[in-house]
Amino acid sequence: MTEIKKESGGFVRIADEVLMKIAGTAALEADGVSRLTWRTGGKTTRKNPAKCTSVAVKNRTVTVGILIAVCFGAKIHEVTIDVQKRVKSAIETMTGLTVADVNVTVGAIVEPQSKA
């Protein structure tokens, strides 16, 4: 749970699951991302956005890890840069926290029509 002290008094708390959901949803908006994946015994399977990401928050600074499946034929380096930009922007805009790193792992390459 991330706690943010507001100037007007009181606190706002944001659950890590909320940050993970924001990150996952933003990543899915990037062209070339088929789905988010989760590793299970060497395989990748579909999961919801909050389950396919990890976040660590320290002193209002967020580090995000996300595992994606990329559509075959997409330029992986361009897709991952887009994911990083979208995730960073979404978290910073919605929460006011600072994103230090967005670590993207490509866990699978899939046929483009399998976008879910």
N, C-alpha and C positions, 0 to 999 in steps of 0.2 A: 504494500500500500504506500503510495507516494503522497506525502503531505506537503501542501503549499500554504505558506502563511500569506494572507492577504493584507494589504495596507489598511483596509477598513476595519480590521479586527477579525478574529476568528480564523478558522482553517478550512481549507478545501482538501479533501482526500480523494485520490484517484487510484482505483484498484489496478494492479499490474495487468489484469485480464483486459481492462479497458484499453490500456496502451497497446497490448498485443492485438486486440481487435482492430484498432485504428491502423496499426502497421500492416496487418494482413489485408485489410480492405483496400488500403492505398496501393499495396503491391499488386493486387489483382486488377487494378485499373491500368497497369502498364501494358502497352502492346507487346505481344510476344510471350506473356505469362499465361500459361495454360491453367495452372492451378497451384495451390500451395500444397506441399507434401510434408509428410512426417515419416521419419525412418523407423521401421520396425523390422528388426532382424535382417538388415541389409536391403530390404525392399522399401519402396516408397508407396505410401497410400494417401488417398485424399482425406483431408481433415478440415475442420472449420478454421477460420483465420486466427482465432485466439490460441489454437492448439499447435500451430505451425510456426510460431514465433516465440522468441524469448526476449525479455527486457531486464535490464539492470539499471537501477536509478541510484545515483549518489550525488548529493548536493544539487538537486534540480537539473542534473545532467543525465541524459538517457543514452544507453547503448542498446541497440536492437540487433537481434539475430533472426534471420528468416530463411526458410528453405522453400525453394520454388521449383516448379517444373516448367521448362521453356518449350515453346512450339518448335518442332523441327524446321530448320531453315532460317530461323530468327538469328540475328547477330547477338550472340550471348553477351558480349561486352556492352553493347548498346542497351540491351534489355536490363542488365543489372545496374547500369548507371541510372536509367530511368526509375527503376524500383527504388534505389537509394534516394534520389531526389524527391520522389513522391512520398515516401515514408517519412523522411525528415520534415518536409513541408507540412504534412498532415498532422504529425504529432506536435510540432512547434505551434502551428496555427490553432489547433484545438485545445491545447493544454497550457501554453505559455512556457513549457519546459524547453531546455536546450538539448538538441540531439547531437552527441559527439560522434557516434559511429553507427552506420547501418551496415552490418555484415551479411552479405547475401551468399547463400550456397545454392548452386544449381544441382538438384538431386536427381533430375530426370529430364530427358528429352522426349516429347510426345508428339503425336500427329496433331496438326492444327485443329482438326474438326472435333477433338476430344475436349475442347474448352468447356468447363463446367461452372 
